[in-house]
Amino acid sequence: MSRRTLSPALALALACGLLLAGCGGEDPAGSPARAPVGAPSARGESMAPTADSPFWVDPDSDAARQVRQYEAQGRTEEAELLRRIAERPVAEWPAGDDPVPDVTRAVRGAAVDRRTVVFVAYNIPHRDCGMYSAGGARDAGAYREWIGAFADAIGEAKAIVVLEPDAVPHIVDGCTPGQYHGERYQLLSEAVDRLKRQPNTRVYLDAGNPAWIDDPGKLVEPLRKAGVAEADGFSLNVSNFQTDDTVKSFGARLSGMLGGAHFTVDTSRNGVGPLAGDREEAWCNPPGRALGVPPTDRTGDALVDAYLWIKRPGESDGPCRGGPAAGTWWPEYALGLARRAEG
């Protein structure tokens, strides 16, 4: 996932050099061993949300497994810190050519306590302009099949789907070559329609972040072409670090241009805001960041439907600043985010 601010020259260069190869999703060596879904920790407690949380917490997330490993090793302090991640709901990112197993597992887990599952659909063709999270469906037909299977697997469950991070902003910034724009708009619009056929599914089209597309007016027509009017709104700050106040101000301006559309905010790693200064790749594994507001639908803002942890805290943004491949669990970074969080 890229959450960068690209110069026009860099965007053009990346577009001309588009790579279509996908990224592997295997667990890295040394990852904590998986325990059965719902398995208790060494303290005899499952990774469960607080009683009033509307969202599902995955008891077998990387963070939850890391907690169990730390507890088994007697590393009590680290285990307690990581519980700040493990016991809070984060988005599920179904991977591979078949999303059904991942979606089904989450839906079944959430059904026990009637929670809402937060998903990210991230498989658009020519994804991420060939950068750290390159890949996606091989063509339009494959994507239609993938999103259809995704929606079928949700069924009647309560779900929020953040639809295709980067896809619209990469049209706006020029990173995605022009010959793919029409197809992308069509696929996004169709995806919104398909997901909204599920009776309890809410859909939010990704709209980047204020540091990436700084003029909300540039997003209005692209979001309309992508079907935002049929969605439940748009999502902001996915995988980025902009402060809540900055994002809400930007979102309110964009909402006003879209007839009052609502939005969600990714607060997973924005507890101390973005890395200071105009630095190259400030979006990629920046040091000194912290967890933000825990996921909730009680935002106190009529336009903000939820604060969500869309980026999974502790997963790398890519091979920068010593990080592993994009999407790989990185416990040292996770511990830093948790340690610097308030509360």
RODO-2510 file (C-alpha; in nm, 4 decimals, decimal comma):
residues 343
     n   res          X          Y          Z
     1     m     0,0000     0,0000     0,0000
     2     s     0,1408     0,3341    -0,0871
     3     r     0,0434     0,6383     0,1107
     4     r     0,2999     0,8683    -0,0361
     5     t     0,3004     1,2216    -0,1682
     6     l     0,4364     1,1894    -0,5207
     7     s     0,5871     1,4612    -0,7319
     8     p     0,4496     1,4730    -1,0895
     9     a     0,7852     1,3583    -1,2254
    10     l     0,8022     1,0617    -0,9919
    11     a     0,4422     0,9697    -1,0633
    12     l     0,5105     0,9708    -1,4365
    13     a     0,8232     0,7628    -1,3954
    14     l     0,6425     0,5071    -1,1880
    15     a     0,3538     0,4937    -1,4308
    16     c     0,5862     0,4356    -1,7255
    17     g     0,7656     0,1631    -1,5316
    18     l     0,4516    -0,0148    -1,4124
    19     l     0,5169    -0,3619    -1,2778
    20     l     0,2459    -0,6254    -1,2831
    21     a     0,4070    -0,8867    -1,0597
    22     g     0,2272    -0,9830    -0,7384
    23     c     0,3621    -1,0104    -0,3873
    24     g     0,3782    -1,3267    -0,1820
    25     g     0,1786    -1,3565     0,1389
    26     e     0,3506    -1,6354     0,3258
    27     d     0,4286    -1,6023     0,6945
    28     p     0,7898    -1,4986     0,7441
    29     a     1,0302    -1,7271     0,9206
    30     g     1,0145    -1,6811     1,2933
    31     s     0,6484    -1,5724     1,3067
    32     p     0,4639    -1,6905     1,6163
    33     a     0,3019    -2,0294     1,5678
    34     r    -0,0714    -2,0203     1,5027
    35     a    -0,3038    -2,1339     1,7772
    36     p    -0,6627    -2,2454     1,7214
    37     v    -0,9139    -1,9668     1,6699
    38     g    -1,0281    -1,8451     2,0091
    39     a    -0,7406    -2,0091     2,1927
    40     p    -0,6708    -1,8490     2,5317
    41     s    -0,3516    -1,6698     2,6132
    42     a    -0,1125    -1,7953     2,8779
    43     r    -0,3121    -1,5924     3,1292
    44     g    -0,6245    -1,7897     3,0393
    45     e    -0,7893    -1,4971     2,8588
    46     s    -0,9046    -1,4822     2,4982
    47     m    -0,8324    -1,1777     2,2855
    48     a    -1,1771    -1,0258     2,3236
    49     p    -1,3092    -0,6747     2,2661
    50     t    -1,4585    -0,4667     2,5411
    51     a    -1,8262    -0,5290     2,5994
    52     d    -1,9409    -0,2187     2,4142
    53     s    -1,7197    -0,2613     2,1064
    54     p    -1,9225    -0,3121     1,7889
    55     f    -1,6302    -0,4660     1,5979
    56     w    -1,4827    -0,8163     1,5898
    57     v    -1,1374    -0,8838     1,7347
    58     d    -0,9430    -1,1632     1,5655
    59     p    -0,8195    -1,3966     1,8426
    60     d    -0,5558    -1,5377     1,6087
    61     s    -0,4076    -1,2171     1,4692
    62     d    -0,0320    -1,1747     1,4426
    63     a    -0,0446    -0,9495     1,7476
    64     a    -0,2443    -1,2032     1,9492
    65     r    -0,0038    -1,4824     1,8589
    66     q     0,2900    -1,2603     1,9472
    67     v     0,1360    -1,1931     2,2883
    68     r     0,1068    -1,5658     2,3515
    69     q     0,4660    -1,6198     2,2440
    70     y     0,5942    -1,3412     2,4681
    71     e     0,3962    -1,4784     2,7627
    72     a     0,5373    -1,8251     2,7058
    73     q     0,8864    -1,6730     2,7060
    74     g     0,8203    -1,4821     3,0264
    75     r     0,8412    -1,1480     2,8475
    76     t     0,5555    -1,0001     3,0471
    77     e     0,6175    -0,6328     2,9738
    78     e     0,6234    -0,6840     2,5978
    79     a     0,3126    -0,9019     2,6142
    80     e     0,1213    -0,6363     2,8061
    81     l     0,2226    -0,3673     2,5588
    82     l     0,1123    -0,5720     2,2586
    83     r    -0,2258    -0,6401     2,4166
    84     r    -0,2966    -0,2749     2,3238
    85     i    -0,3074    -0,4063     1,9659
    86     a    -0,4147    -0,7671     2,0131
    87     e    -0,7296    -0,6833     2,2089
    88     r    -0,8555    -0,4228     1,9638
    89     p    -1,0286    -0,4790     1,6308
    90     v    -0,8267    -0,4379     1,3154
    91     a    -0,9333    -0,4797     0,9552
    92     e    -0,9163    -0,8103     0,7747
    93     w    -0,7429    -0,8060     0,4335
    94     p    -0,8499    -1,1227     0,2459
    95     a    -0,5571    -1,2262     0,0290
    96     g    -0,4894    -1,4368    -0,2762
    97     d    -0,7054    -1,5425    -0,5667
    98     d    -0,9757    -1,6790    -0,3382
    99     p    -1,1002    -1,4455    -0,0626
   100     v    -1,3617    -1,6874     0,0635
   101     p    -1,1621    -1,8699     0,3346
   102     d    -1,0469    -1,5475     0,5005
   103     v    -1,3882    -1,3818     0,4779
   104     t    -1,5719    -1,6904     0,6004
   105     r    -1,3411    -1,7331     0,8976
   106     a    -1,3934    -1,3724     1,0076
   107     v    -1,7696    -1,3810     0,9553
   108     r    -1,8040    -1,6987     1,1595
   109     g    -1,5872    -1,5577     1,4362
   110     a    -1,7871    -1,2372     1,4525
   111     a    -2,1198    -1,4200     1,4572
   112     v    -2,0516    -1,5607     1,8038
   113     d    -2,0937    -1,2216     1,9699
   114     r    -2,2809    -1,0539     1,6838
   115     r    -1,9955    -0,8184     1,6042
   116     t    -1,9282    -0,6257     1,2847
   117     v    -1,6294    -0,7350     1,0776
   118     v    -1,4137    -0,4680     0,9148
   119     f    -1,2742    -0,5786     0,5788
   120     v    -1,0503    -0,4263     0,3138
   121     a    -1,1018    -0,5258    -0,0491
   122     y    -0,7577    -0,4788    -0,2039
   123     n    -0,7204    -0,6625    -0,5336
   124     i    -0,7815    -0,4099    -0,8128
   125     p    -0,5803    -0,4827    -1,1315
   126     h    -0,2501    -0,2912    -1,1579
   127     r    -0,2585    -0,2325    -0,7840
   128     d    -0,0170     0,0172    -0,6262
   129     c     0,1436     0,1109    -0,9609
   130     g     0,3936    -0,1717    -0,9314
   131     m     0,5356    -0,0446    -0,6022
   132     y     0,5697    -0,2171    -0,2638
   133     s     0,2202    -0,3701    -0,2716
   134     a     0,2096    -0,4467    -0,6432
   135     g    -0,0227    -0,7174    -0,7654
   136     g    -0,3977    -0,7462    -0,7778
   137     a    -0,6300    -0,9439    -1,0015
   138     r    -0,4854    -1,0402    -1,3389
   139     d    -0,7646    -0,8699    -1,5322
   140     a    -1,1140    -0,7212    -1,5077
   141     g    -1,2859    -1,0577    -1,5341
   142     a    -1,0811    -1,2049    -1,2527
   143     y    -1,1555    -0,9040    -1,0348
   144     r    -1,5302    -0,9336    -1,0928
   145     e    -1,5165    -1,2982    -0,9890
   146     w    -1,3068    -1,2107    -0,6831
   147     i    -1,5342    -0,9327    -0,5586
   148     g    -1,8400    -1,1499    -0,6224
   149     a    -1,6949    -1,4312    -0,4129
   150     f    -1,5994    -1,1779    -0,1435
   151     a    -1,9550    -1,0459    -0,1260
   152     d    -2,1118    -1,3925    -0,1292
   153     a    -1,8919    -1,4969     0,1615
   154     i    -2,0063    -1,1970     0,3675
   155     g    -2,3659    -1,3028     0,3202
   156     e    -2,5968    -1,1431     0,5747
   157     a    -2,3241    -1,0700     0,8292
   158     k    -2,2654    -0,7183     0,9571
   159     a    -1,9627    -0,5833     0,7747
   160     i    -1,7778    -0,2684     0,6787
   161     v    -1,5717    -0,2848     0,3599
   162     v    -1,3072    -0,0260     0,2795
   163     l    -1,2868    -0,0544    -0,0961
   164     e    -0,9525    -0,0558    -0,2737
   165     p    -0,7062     0,1674    -0,0909
   166     d    -0,5062     0,3832    -0,3339
   167     a    -0,7200     0,3030    -0,6376
   168     v    -0,8841     0,6440    -0,6797
   169     p    -0,5941     0,8579    -0,5479
   170     h    -0,3565     0,6835    -0,7876
   171     i    -0,5775     0,7966    -1,0734
   172     v    -0,5732     1,1506    -0,9403
   173     d    -0,1963     1,1720    -0,8899
   174     g    -0,1192     1,0210    -1,2295
   175     c     0,0553     0,7118    -1,0979
   176     t    -0,1927     0,4749    -1,2631
   177     p    -0,1530     0,5034    -1,6426
   178     g    -0,4408     0,6671    -1,8269
   179     q    -0,5308     0,3598    -2,0305
   180     y    -0,6477     0,1891    -1,7103
   181     h    -0,8654     0,4707    -1,5762
   182     g    -1,1904     0,3827    -1,7490
   183     e    -1,1689     0,0172    -1,6534
   184     r    -1,0834     0,1047    -1,2949
   185     y    -1,3805     0,3371    -1,2552
   186     q    -1,6072     0,0701    -1,3969
   187     l    -1,4705    -0,2014    -1,1685
   188     l    -1,4975     0,0159    -0,8586
   189     s    -1,8535     0,1170    -0,9404
   190     e    -1,9485    -0,2446    -1,0014
   191     a    -1,7781    -0,3493    -0,6774
   192     v    -1,9778    -0,0953    -0,4792
   193     d    -2,2985    -0,2228    -0,6366
   194     r    -2,2102    -0,5870    -0,5765
   195     l    -2,1124    -0,5393    -0,2121
   196     k    -2,4187    -0,3266    -0,1399
   197     r    -2,6428    -0,6162    -0,2399
   198     q    -2,5486    -0,7722     0,0917
   199     p    -2,8127    -0,6510     0,3379
   200     n    -2,5813    -0,5555     0,6254
   201     t    -2,2671    -0,4414     0,4432
   202     r    -2,1446    -0,0814     0,4438
   203     v    -1,8950     0,0275     0,1789
   204     y    -1,6483     0,3172     0,1877
   205     l    -1,4418     0,4109    -0,1183
   206     d    -1,0856     0,5033    -0,0353
   207     a    -0,9952     0,8700    -0,0892
   208     g    -0,6327     0,8789     0,0295
   209     n    -0,5186     1,1340     0,2853
   210     p    -0,4671     1,5123     0,3071
   211     a    -0,0897     1,4875     0,2652
   212     w    -0,1296     1,2934    -0,0580
   213     i    -0,4137     1,4675    -0,2441
   214     d    -0,4138     1,8025    -0,0654
   215     d    -0,7017     1,9543    -0,2659
   216     p    -1,0258     1,7643    -0,1953
   217     g    -1,1781     1,9121    -0,5089
   218     k    -0,9515     1,6893    -0,7179
   219     l    -1,1192     1,3813    -0,5702
   220     v    -1,4801     1,4757    -0,6296
   221     e    -1,5319     1,3699    -0,9907
   222     p    -1,3128     1,0576    -0,9622
   223     l    -1,5074     0,9418    -0,6566
   224     r    -1,8341     1,0036    -0,8355
   225     k    -1,7181     0,7992    -1,1345
   226     a    -1,6160     0,5232    -0,8944
   227     g    -1,9657     0,5033    -0,7448
   228     v    -1,9416     0,6941    -0,4184
   229     a    -2,3064     0,8000    -0,4450
   230     e    -2,4117     0,4355    -0,4128
   231     a    -2,1607     0,3651    -0,1351
   232     d    -2,1957     0,4613     0,2298
   233     g    -1,9223     0,7193     0,1899
   234     f    -1,5448     0,7353     0,1623
   235     s    -1,2446     0,6388     0,3763
   236     l    -0,9484     0,8563     0,4724
   237     n    -0,5976     0,8169     0,6145
   238     v    -0,5685     0,4465     0,5372
   239     s    -0,2176     0,3377     0,6378
   240     n    -0,1142     0,6989     0,6961
   241     f    -0,0379     0,9140     0,9992
   242     q    -0,2282     1,2413     0,9583
   243     t    -0,3899     1,3688     1,2772
   244     d    -0,7595     1,3273     1,3445
   245     d    -0,8190     1,7025     1,3294
   246     t    -0,6418     1,7345     0,9954
   247     v    -0,8268     1,4407     0,8463
   248     k    -1,1670     1,5481     0,9753
   249     s    -1,1211     1,8999     0,8390
   250     f    -1,0257     1,7607     0,4981
   251     g    -1,3090     1,5069     0,5113
   252     a    -1,5660     1,7731     0,5950
   253     r    -1,4590     1,9779     0,2936
   254     l    -1,4755     1,6762     0,0651
   255     s    -1,8097     1,5736     0,2128
   256     g    -1,9505     1,9164     0,1366
   257     m    -1,8578     1,8702    -0,2283
   258     l    -2,0224     1,5270    -0,2331
   259     g    -2,3603     1,6215    -0,0928
   260     g    -2,2834     1,5413     0,2703
   261     a    -2,1213     1,2000     0,2239
   262     h    -2,0008     1,0374     0,5454
   263     f    -1,6520     0,8951     0,5967
   264     t    -1,4302     0,6782     0,8153
   265     v    -1,0827     0,7573     0,9495
   266     d    -0,7925     0,5163     0,9937
   267     t    -0,6494     0,5955     1,3378
   268     s    -0,4269     0,2905     1,3658
   269     r    -0,0934     0,4737     1,3764
   270     n    -0,1673     0,8462     1,3947
   271     g    -0,1362     0,8950     1,7702
   272     v     0,1457     1,1478     1,7364
   273     g     0,0760     1,2560     1,3800
   274     p     0,3031     1,2236     1,0761
   275     l     0,6809     1,2323     1,0613
   276     a     0,7920     1,5954     1,0666
   277     g     0,9394     1,7495     0,7554
   278     d     0,8965     1,6933     0,3851
   279     r     1,0905     1,3703     0,3627
   280     e     1,0991     1,1077     0,0924
   281     e     0,8932     0,8058     0,1949
   282     a     0,7696     0,9705     0,5149
   283     w     0,4744     0,7325     0,4820
   284     c     0,6891     0,4169     0,4961
   285     n     0,7682     0,2750     0,8415
   286     p     0,8360     0,6188     0,9929
   287     p     1,0045     0,6020     1,3329
   288     g     0,8527     0,7372     1,6526
   289     r     0,4856     0,6847     1,5633
   290     a     0,2122     0,5695     1,8014
   291     l    -0,1259     0,3998     1,8067
   292     g    -0,4194     0,6382     1,7675
   293     v    -0,7780     0,6424     1,8931
   294     p    -0,9063     0,2848     1,9387
   295     p    -1,1695     0,1706     1,6886
   296     t    -1,5180     0,2975     1,7673
   297     d    -1,8386     0,4097     1,6028
   298     r    -1,8874     0,6711     1,8764
   299     t    -1,6959     0,9515     1,7089
   300     g    -1,8870     1,2573     1,8272
   301     d    -1,8861     1,3851     1,4691
   302     a    -2,1977     1,3592     1,2545
   303     l    -1,9928     1,3029     0,9380
   304     v    -1,7486     1,0478     1,0793
   305     d    -1,9118     0,7063     1,0915
   306     a    -1,6191     0,5357     1,2621
   307     y    -1,2580     0,5527     1,3686
   308     l    -1,1073     0,2270     1,2442
   309     w    -0,7728     0,0495     1,2474
   310     i    -0,7501    -0,0277     0,8777
   311     k    -0,3753    -0,0634     0,8568
   312     r    -0,2881    -0,3515     1,0863
   313     p    -0,0524    -0,1972     1,3448
   314     g     0,2788    -0,3771     1,3377
   315     e     0,2673    -0,4788     0,9719
   316     s     0,5435    -0,3297     0,7602
   317     d     0,4749    -0,0683     0,4926
   318     g     0,7535    -0,2120     0,2806
   319     p     1,1306    -0,2723     0,2697
   320     c     1,2294     0,0713     0,3926
   321     r     1,4031     0,1778     0,7156
   322     g     1,4995    -0,1803     0,7827
   323     g     1,1461    -0,3168     0,7478
   324     p     1,0425    -0,6490     0,5937
   325     a     0,8209    -0,6809     0,2860
   326     a     0,4922    -0,4930     0,2810
   327     g     0,2280    -0,6590     0,4960
   328     t     0,4778    -0,8657     0,6972
   329     w     0,4373    -0,8700     1,0757
   330     w     0,7168    -0,6712     1,2432
   331     p     0,6959    -0,7104     1,6223
   332     e     0,9616    -0,4499     1,7013
   333     y     0,7682    -0,1815     1,5160
   334     a     0,4446    -0,2965     1,6807
   335     l     0,6012    -0,2634     2,0246
   336     g     0,7104     0,0932     1,9461
   337     l     0,3603     0,1907     1,8373
   338     a     0,2121     0,0420     2,1543
   339     r     0,4755     0,1854     2,3866
   340     r     0,4202     0,5420     2,2651
   341     a     0,0395     0,5199     2,2725
   342     e    -0,1544     0,7084     2,5363
   343     g    -0,3290     0,5075     2,8046
***
